[in-house]
Amino acid sequence: MKKNLKRISPISILVVLSLAAWWIWSSFFQEESYGVCFQGFNYTDKIISEYYVNGMGGGNISSKPDDDAFGGGGKFSCGASVSGSEVKIKWVFNWKSVAEMDAGVPPETHVVTLPMPKAESRSSRYFQVHIYPDHHVELKLLDLPRLK
């Protein structure tokens, strides 16, 4: 029995301890990260020329049609990832006229930081951003895209 114990090298012990430490860290302390497609919805009467989720662009979102119960937009921007406990959303409304743009009037910009939405499951891949006229934002992390 003592002969077998002598054969265990310090390197083997170090490898086993390193693997155990990595497993504990990855199981309990690592933030979940999701590879996602952003899907933006605009419930305002203004065009959103650009929006960002943690600095990653989600494209533009058309304004809400007057006769539509749902918001404008709904297009996908894929190839992003989200993680952490908070999400920073920034959006920019388009200029009201070419004259405003030519005059150097800065576009109307809004920024909010919100808690990361709870995912439907570990396979959730659709990150929805719903922007409302009072400038509040609702976020959803879904398995499949759904309308509100």
CYANA upper distance limits for C-alpha pairs under 8 A (distance plus 0.5 A):
  1 MET  CA      5 LEU  CA      7.27
  2 LYS  CA      6 LYS  CA      6.93
  3 LYS  CA      7 ARG  CA      7.20
  4 ASN  CA      8 ILE  CA      7.71
  8 ILE  CA     12 SER  CA      7.02
  8 ILE  CA     13 ILE  CA      7.84
  9 SER  CA     13 ILE  CA      7.10
 10 PRO  CA     14 LEU  CA      6.65
 11 ILE  CA     15 VAL  CA      6.64
 12 SER  CA     16 VAL  CA      6.73
 13 ILE  CA     17 LEU  CA      6.63
 14 LEU  CA     18 SER  CA      6.50
 15 VAL  CA     19 LEU  CA      6.67
 16 VAL  CA     20 ALA  CA      6.70
 17 LEU  CA     21 ALA  CA      6.62
 18 SER  CA     22 TRP  CA      6.65
 19 LEU  CA     23 TRP  CA      6.63
 20 ALA  CA     24 ILE  CA      6.76
 21 ALA  CA     25 TRP  CA      6.68
 22 TRP  CA     26 SER  CA      6.50
 23 TRP  CA     27 SER  CA      6.43
 24 ILE  CA     28 PHE  CA      6.54
 24 ILE  CA     29 PHE  CA      8.25
 25 TRP  CA     29 PHE  CA      5.64
 25 TRP  CA     30 GLN  CA      6.89
 26 SER  CA     30 GLN  CA      5.59
 31 GLU  CA     83 SER  CA      7.01
 31 GLU  CA     84 GLY  CA      6.51
 32 GLU  CA     83 SER  CA      6.37
 32 GLU  CA     84 GLY  CA      7.65
 33 SER  CA     81 SER  CA      7.14
 33 SER  CA     82 VAL  CA      6.19
 33 SER  CA     83 SER  CA      4.95
 33 SER  CA     84 GLY  CA      8.01
 34 TYR  CA     81 SER  CA      5.79
 34 TYR  CA     82 VAL  CA      5.88
 34 TYR  CA     83 SER  CA      6.94
 34 TYR  CA    124 SER  CA      7.89
 34 TYR  CA    125 ARG  CA      7.21
 35 GLY  CA     79 GLY  CA      7.29
 35 GLY  CA     80 ALA  CA      6.27
 35 GLY  CA     81 SER  CA      4.76
 35 GLY  CA     82 VAL  CA      7.23
 35 GLY  CA    125 ARG  CA      6.70
 36 VAL  CA     78 CYS  CA      6.69
 36 VAL  CA     79 GLY  CA      6.84
 36 VAL  CA     80 ALA  CA      5.88
 36 VAL  CA     81 SER  CA      5.90
 36 VAL  CA     82 VAL  CA      7.68
 36 VAL  CA    124 SER  CA      8.26
 36 VAL  CA    125 ARG  CA      4.92
 36 VAL  CA    126 TYR  CA      5.97
 36 VAL  CA    127 PHE  CA      6.67
 37 CYS  CA     76 PHE  CA      6.46
 37 CYS  CA     77 SER  CA      5.81
 37 CYS  CA     78 CYS  CA      4.38
 37 CYS  CA     79 GLY  CA      6.76
 37 CYS  CA     80 ALA  CA      6.89
 37 CYS  CA    125 ARG  CA      6.69
 37 CYS  CA    126 TYR  CA      5.58
 37 CYS  CA    127 PHE  CA      6.51
 38 PHE  CA     58 GLY  CA      6.50
 38 PHE  CA     76 PHE  CA      6.05
 38 PHE  CA     77 SER  CA      5.57
 38 PHE  CA     78 CYS  CA      6.66
 38 PHE  CA     80 ALA  CA      8.14
 38 PHE  CA    126 TYR  CA      6.62
 38 PHE  CA    127 PHE  CA      5.34
 38 PHE  CA    128 GLN  CA      6.37
 38 PHE  CA    129 VAL  CA      7.86
 39 GLN  CA     58 GLY  CA      7.87
 39 GLN  CA     73 GLY  CA      8.44
 39 GLN  CA     74 GLY  CA      5.90
 39 GLN  CA     75 LYS  CA      6.18
 39 GLN  CA     76 PHE  CA      5.36
 39 GLN  CA     77 SER  CA      7.15
 39 GLN  CA    126 TYR  CA      7.42
 39 GLN  CA    127 PHE  CA      6.57
 39 GLN  CA    128 GLN  CA      5.19
 39 GLN  CA    129 VAL  CA      6.70
 40 GLY  CA     58 GLY  CA      7.69
 40 GLY  CA     61 ILE  CA      6.93
 40 GLY  CA     73 GLY  CA      6.47
 40 GLY  CA     74 GLY  CA      5.78
 40 GLY  CA     75 LYS  CA      7.14
 40 GLY  CA     76 PHE  CA      8.01
 40 GLY  CA    128 GLN  CA      6.32
 40 GLY  CA    129 VAL  CA      5.29
 40 GLY  CA    130 HIS  CA      6.60
 40 GLY  CA    131 ILE  CA      8.31
 41 PHE  CA     61 ILE  CA      7.20
 41 PHE  CA     71 GLY  CA      5.72
 41 PHE  CA     72 GLY  CA      6.11
 41 PHE  CA     73 GLY  CA      5.58
 41 PHE  CA     74 GLY  CA      5.96
 41 PHE  CA    128 GLN  CA      8.04
 41 PHE  CA    129 VAL  CA      6.60
 41 PHE  CA    130 HIS  CA      5.24
 41 PHE  CA    131 ILE  CA      6.67
 42 ASN  CA     47 ILE  CA      8.40
 42 ASN  CA     48 ILE  CA      7.85
 42 ASN  CA     61 ILE  CA      6.69
 42 ASN  CA     62 SER  CA      7.27
 42 ASN  CA     63 SER  CA      6.34
 42 ASN  CA     64 LYS  CA      6.57
 42 ASN  CA     71 GLY  CA      5.29
 42 ASN  CA     72 GLY  CA      5.45
 42 ASN  CA     73 GLY  CA      6.73
 42 ASN  CA    130 HIS  CA      6.71
 42 ASN  CA    131 ILE  CA      5.62
 42 ASN  CA    132 TYR  CA      7.03
 43 TYR  CA     63 SER  CA      7.29
 43 TYR  CA     64 LYS  CA      5.69
 43 TYR  CA     70 PHE  CA      7.56
 43 TYR  CA     71 GLY  CA      4.82
 43 TYR  CA     72 GLY  CA      6.91
 43 TYR  CA    130 HIS  CA      7.96
 43 TYR  CA    131 ILE  CA      6.51
 43 TYR  CA    132 TYR  CA      5.43
 43 TYR  CA    133 PRO  CA      6.74
 44 THR  CA     63 SER  CA      6.41
 44 THR  CA     64 LYS  CA      6.24
 44 THR  CA     71 GLY  CA      8.02
 44 THR  CA    131 ILE  CA      7.95
 44 THR  CA    132 TYR  CA      6.38
 44 THR  CA    133 PRO  CA      5.27
 45 ASP  CA     63 SER  CA      5.62
 45 ASP  CA     64 LYS  CA      6.12
 45 ASP  CA     65 PRO  CA      8.06
 45 ASP  CA    133 PRO  CA      8.27
 46 LYS  CA     62 SER  CA      8.12
 46 LYS  CA     63 SER  CA      5.62
 46 LYS  CA     64 LYS  CA      8.23
 46 LYS  CA     93 PHE  CA      6.91
 46 LYS  CA     94 ASN  CA      7.58
 47 ILE  CA     60 ASN  CA      8.21
 47 ILE  CA     61 ILE  CA      6.74
 47 ILE  CA     62 SER  CA      5.49
 47 ILE  CA     63 SER  CA      5.15
 47 ILE  CA     93 PHE  CA      6.24
 47 ILE  CA     94 ASN  CA      6.03
 48 ILE  CA     60 ASN  CA      6.08
 48 ILE  CA     61 ILE  CA      5.59
 48 ILE  CA     62 SER  CA      6.87
 48 ILE  CA     63 SER  CA      7.58
 48 ILE  CA     91 TRP  CA      7.23
 48 ILE  CA     92 VAL  CA      6.09
 48 ILE  CA     93 PHE  CA      4.85
 48 ILE  CA     94 ASN  CA      6.22
 49 SER  CA     59 GLY  CA      7.75
 49 SER  CA     60 ASN  CA      5.10
 49 SER  CA     61 ILE  CA      7.04
 49 SER  CA     91 TRP  CA      8.28
 49 SER  CA     92 VAL  CA      6.30
 49 SER  CA     93 PHE  CA      6.09
 49 SER  CA     94 ASN  CA      5.58
 50 GLU  CA     57 GLY  CA      7.67
 50 GLU  CA     58 GLY  CA      7.28
 50 GLU  CA     59 GLY  CA      5.63
 50 GLU  CA     60 ASN  CA      5.06
 50 GLU  CA     61 ILE  CA      7.71
 50 GLU  CA     91 TRP  CA      6.27
 50 GLU  CA     92 VAL  CA      5.97
 50 GLU  CA     93 PHE  CA      7.91
 51 TYR  CA     57 GLY  CA      6.45
 51 TYR  CA     58 GLY  CA      5.87
 51 TYR  CA     59 GLY  CA      6.61
 51 TYR  CA     60 ASN  CA      7.17
 51 TYR  CA     89 ILE  CA      7.71
 51 TYR  CA     90 LYS  CA      5.98
 51 TYR  CA     91 TRP  CA      4.57
 51 TYR  CA     92 VAL  CA      6.81
 52 TYR  CA     56 MET  CA      5.65
 52 TYR  CA     57 GLY  CA      4.96
 52 TYR  CA     58 GLY  CA      6.00
 52 TYR  CA     59 GLY  CA      8.39
 52 TYR  CA     88 LYS  CA      8.36
 52 TYR  CA     89 ILE  CA      6.15
 52 TYR  CA     90 LYS  CA      5.61
 52 TYR  CA     91 TRP  CA      6.83
 53 VAL  CA     57 GLY  CA      7.09
 53 VAL  CA     58 GLY  CA      7.64
 53 VAL  CA     87 VAL  CA      7.20
 53 VAL  CA     88 LYS  CA      6.29
 53 VAL  CA     89 ILE  CA      5.37
 53 VAL  CA     90 LYS  CA      7.27
 54 ASN  CA     82 VAL  CA      8.18
 54 ASN  CA     87 VAL  CA      6.47
 54 ASN  CA     88 LYS  CA      5.46
 54 ASN  CA     89 ILE  CA      6.92
 55 GLY  CA     88 LYS  CA      8.18
 55 GLY  CA     89 ILE  CA      8.50
 55 GLY  CA     90 LYS  CA      8.47
 56 MET  CA     80 ALA  CA      7.47
 57 GLY  CA     77 SER  CA      8.35
 58 GLY  CA     76 PHE  CA      8.20
 58 GLY  CA     77 SER  CA      6.01
 59 GLY  CA     77 SER  CA      7.38
 60 ASN  CA     73 GLY  CA      8.27
 61 ILE  CA     72 GLY  CA      6.85
 61 ILE  CA     73 GLY  CA      5.07
 61 ILE  CA     74 GLY  CA      7.95
 61 ILE  CA     75 LYS  CA      8.18
 62 SER  CA     72 GLY  CA      5.46
 62 SER  CA     73 GLY  CA      5.62
 63 SER  CA     71 GLY  CA      7.61
 63 SER  CA     72 GLY  CA      5.40
 63 SER  CA     73 GLY  CA      7.77
 64 LYS  CA     68 ASP  CA      7.41
 64 LYS  CA     70 PHE  CA      7.58
 64 LYS  CA     71 GLY  CA      5.20
 64 LYS  CA     72 GLY  CA      4.73
 64 LYS  CA     73 GLY  CA      8.40
 65 PRO  CA     71 GLY  CA      7.86
 65 PRO  CA     72 GLY  CA      7.10
 70 PHE  CA    147 LEU  CA      8.23
 70 PHE  CA    148 LYS  CA      7.95
 82 VAL  CA     87 VAL  CA      8.49
 83 SER  CA    116 MET  CA      8.28
 84 GLY  CA    116 MET  CA      7.46
 85 SER  CA    115 PRO  CA      6.35
 85 SER  CA    116 MET  CA      5.65
 86 GLU  CA    113 THR  CA      7.09
 86 GLU  CA    114 LEU  CA      6.03
 86 GLU  CA    115 PRO  CA      4.84
 86 GLU  CA    116 MET  CA      5.28
 87 VAL  CA    113 THR  CA      6.06
 87 VAL  CA    114 LEU  CA      5.80
 87 VAL  CA    115 PRO  CA      6.52
 87 VAL  CA    116 MET  CA      6.05
 88 LYS  CA    111 VAL  CA      7.58
 88 LYS  CA    112 VAL  CA      6.32
 88 LYS  CA    113 THR  CA      4.80
 88 LYS  CA    114 LEU  CA      6.92
 89 ILE  CA    111 VAL  CA      6.14
 89 ILE  CA    112 VAL  CA      5.85
 89 ILE  CA    113 THR  CA      6.64
 89 ILE  CA    114 LEU  CA      8.25
 90 LYS  CA    109 THR  CA      7.76
 90 LYS  CA    110 HIS  CA      6.16
 90 LYS  CA    111 VAL  CA      4.82
 90 LYS  CA    112 VAL  CA      7.05
 91 TRP  CA    109 THR  CA      6.35
 91 TRP  CA    110 HIS  CA      5.99
 91 TRP  CA    111 VAL  CA      7.09
 92 VAL  CA    107 PRO  CA      7.04
 92 VAL  CA    108 GLU  CA      6.21
 92 VAL  CA    109 THR  CA      4.93
 92 VAL  CA    110 HIS  CA      6.97
 93 PHE  CA    107 PRO  CA      6.72
 93 PHE  CA    108 GLU  CA      5.82
 93 PHE  CA    109 THR  CA      6.93
 94 ASN  CA    107 PRO  CA      6.79
 94 ASN  CA    108 GLU  CA      7.89
 95 TRP  CA    100 GLU  CA      6.89
 95 TRP  CA    101 MET  CA      6.76
 95 TRP  CA    107 PRO  CA      6.21
 95 TRP  CA    108 GLU  CA      8.18
 96 LYS  CA    100 GLU  CA      7.30
 97 SER  CA    101 MET  CA      7.16
 98 VAL  CA    102 ASP  CA      6.54
 99 ALA  CA    103 ALA  CA      6.47
100 GLU  CA    104 GLY  CA      6.92
100 GLU  CA    105 VAL  CA      5.87
101 MET  CA    105 VAL  CA      6.35
101 MET  CA    106 PRO  CA      8.07
110 HIS  CA    135 HIS  CA      8.21
112 VAL  CA    137 VAL  CA      8.35
116 MET  CA    139 LEU  CA      8.32
117 PRO  CA    139 LEU  CA      6.51
117 PRO  CA    140 LYS  CA      6.18
117 PRO  CA    141 LEU  CA      6.64
118 LYS  CA    140 LYS  CA      7.92
118 LYS  CA    141 LEU  CA      7.11
119 ALA  CA    124 SER  CA      6.59
119 ALA  CA    140 LYS  CA      7.92
119 ALA  CA    141 LEU  CA      5.37
119 ALA  CA    142 LEU  CA      6.68
120 GLU  CA    124 SER  CA      6.58
120 GLU  CA    141 LEU  CA      7.02
120 GLU  CA    142 LEU  CA      5.96
120 GLU  CA    143 ASP  CA      6.81
121 SER  CA    142 LEU  CA      8.15
121 SER  CA    143 ASP  CA      7.39
123 SER  CA    143 ASP  CA      6.76
124 SER  CA    141 LEU  CA      6.61
124 SER  CA    142 LEU  CA      5.42
124 SER  CA    143 ASP  CA      4.51
124 SER  CA    144 LEU  CA      7.89
125 ARG  CA    141 LEU  CA      7.37
125 ARG  CA    142 LEU  CA      6.73
125 ARG  CA    143 ASP  CA      6.20
125 ARG  CA    144 LEU  CA      7.89
126 TYR  CA    140 LYS  CA      8.37
126 TYR  CA    141 LEU  CA      6.12
126 TYR  CA    142 LEU  CA      5.61
126 TYR  CA    143 ASP  CA      6.73
126 TYR  CA    144 LEU  CA      6.86
126 TYR  CA    145 PRO  CA      6.55
127 PHE  CA    139 LEU  CA      7.65
127 PHE  CA    140 LYS  CA      6.23
127 PHE  CA    141 LEU  CA      5.07
127 PHE  CA    142 LEU  CA      6.98
128 GLN  CA    139 LEU  CA      6.08
128 GLN  CA    140 LYS  CA      5.53
128 GLN  CA    141 LEU  CA      6.84
128 GLN  CA    142 LEU  CA      8.24
128 GLN  CA    145 PRO  CA      8.41
129 VAL  CA    137 VAL  CA      7.37
129 VAL  CA    138 GLU  CA      6.60
129 VAL  CA    139 LEU  CA      5.47
129 VAL  CA    140 LYS  CA      7.38
130 HIS  CA    137 VAL  CA      6.00
130 HIS  CA    138 GLU  CA      5.59
130 HIS  CA    139 LEU  CA      6.83
131 ILE  CA    135 HIS  CA      6.92
131 ILE  CA    136 HIS  CA      6.75
131 ILE  CA    137 VAL  CA      5.23
131 ILE  CA    138 GLU  CA      7.29
132 TYR  CA    136 HIS  CA      6.10
132 TYR  CA    137 VAL  CA      6.78
142 LEU  CA    146 ARG  CA      8.45
